[in-house]
Amino acid sequence: MVPEGSNRVRLNIEKKKLIRRSVADRSQPIRHIMQGLFVVLNGLLGVQFYLWVRYFEHGGHGLYVSRPPGVEGWLPIAGLMNTKFFLATGSVPTVHPAAMFLFLAFLLMALLLKKAFCSWLCPVGTLSEYLWKLGRKLFKGNLRLPRWADLPLRGMKYLLLGFFVFVIGAMSAEALQDFMLTPYGVVADVKMLNFFRDIGPTAAIVIGILVLGSVLVQNFWCRYLCPYGALMGLVSLLSPVKIRRDAEACIDCAKCARACPAGLAVDRLVQIRSAECAACMECIAVCPAENALQFSFGPARNAVPAQRWYRRVVSPMAVAGALAFIFLVMVLIARVTSHWQTNLPREVYMDLVLHANELAHPGM
């Protein structure tokens, strides 16, 4: 009788024949290019928005540039509020309409491609990734919190999401519209800019703690505190595309599990259904076995043969193309239907932007 351990060793030797030696994985270079392009896009929008604000702060003197609606992508609460208003009334809000279209675009990305927005496009996600990679270089590794601490902390972002959904869900369409039309609602984007321009000691300390946490722990903000990411994760549970493992091709090296920023047990699962999976494909990038891990539609390859025919692999280029397509189409729809710009007279902004710091939240 041959010991079970010997059988496993022999099986692994056979599986190693599938190890790829010359086919380079392109997922990470393509993903990093997408991250870089989106960071540049947001940087350009930020510069244009800053110049627009400075024009009004200087009393209408100097260079005038148009207000870039794309900055409303940084107003997820406005996007959620306007989406609720649209679903309740069938009308697109007049203030911050771009926030709604971008919000819907990102939700559609999550519905079709898991949390790819978080790992492929989100500038905060990109910053978080480079911070923990910096920490790995400086300290030869990142901290992995014990399970008893990790699970409750992960729940914090869902609690924050629940709070926002509860508050906005309880508001009527009239109340939502009234809020967005208040001076505070109109210049919410200016208030956000001023927060970082005139940051106080308390806020600076909090941001410093978040940065330090992101250096020490992989995706600290995204993993524990980001309500936007929590929403994307919940929507991504409905995505037909998942990371799938072929148990026959797998050589049990566990490199995928060690590479996963979310700490998922990729090496022990057939499909990654978790809301924490951001479709970053880092597990696929480090896998040495041909086709052992794939981002695909349909069942895993070790399903019964009759079910294998409809499995379709989604390549990194297809992911990048789909994300760009969804983003551009939603922006085009908003532009064509004249629901991209917040069309307010320049005189309104002349007064509100100059006194933005004096405007308090209507509920306070």
DATA-V169251 format. One line per field, one symbol per residue. phi: phi as a letter, one per 40 degrees, with the letter a starting at -180 (. if undefined). psi: psi as a letter, one per 30 degrees, with the letter a starting at -180 (. if undefined). burial: I if it has 24 or more other ideal C-beta (glycine too) atoms within 12 Angstrom, else O. Layout:
phi: ???
psi: ???
burial: ???
This chain:
phi: .cdcccccccccccccccccbbcccbccdcccccdcccccdcccccccccccccdcccggbgcbbccccdccccbcccccccccccccbgbcdcbfccdcccdcccccdcccbfccdccbbdccccccccccccccccbgibcbccdcccccccccccccccccccccccccccccccccccdcccbdccdcccdccbccdcccccccccccccccbdfdcccbbccccccdcccccccccacbbcccccbfcgccccccccgccccbbcbccdcccbfcgcccccccbdgcbacacgccccccdccccccbcbcdccccccccccccccccdccccfbbcccbdccccdccccbdcccbddcb
psi: kkkeeeeeeeeeeeffffkkffjkkgeeeeeeeeeeeeeeeeeeeeeeeeeeeeeefgggkakkllkjfffffgieeeeeeeeeeeeefgkklfkheeeeeeeeeeeeeeeehahfeeffekeeeeeeefefeeeeeeggllkjklefeeeeeefefeeeeeeeeeeeffkleeeeeeeffleeeeheeeeeefefehkleeeeeeeeeeeeefeekkheeeeffjfeeeeeeeefffkfklkkkjfefkghfgeeeffjffgkiefglekjfkffkghfgeeeefkfkkgekkjllallfglkeffffgkkkjleeeeeeeeeeeeeeeeeeeeeghhekjikkfeeeeeeeegeffklkff.
burial: OOOOOOOOOOOOOOIOOIOOOOOOIOIIOIIIOIIOOIIOIIOOIIOIIIOIIIIIIOOOOOOOOOIIIIIIIIIIIIIIIIIIIIOOOOOIIIIIIIIIIIIIIIIIIIIIIIIIIIIIIIIIIIIIIIIIIOIOOOOOOIOOOOOOOOOOOIOIIIOIIOOIIOOIOOIOOOOIIOIIIOIIIIIIIIIIIIOOOOOOOOOOOOOOOIOOIIIIIIIIIIIIIIIIIIIIIIIIOOIOIIIIIIOOIIIIIOOIIOIIIIIIOIIOIIIIOIIIIIIIIIIIIIIIIIIIIIIIIOIIIOOOOOOOOOIOIIOIOIIIOIIIOIIOOIIOOIOOOOIIIIOIOOOOIOOIIIOIOOOOOOOO
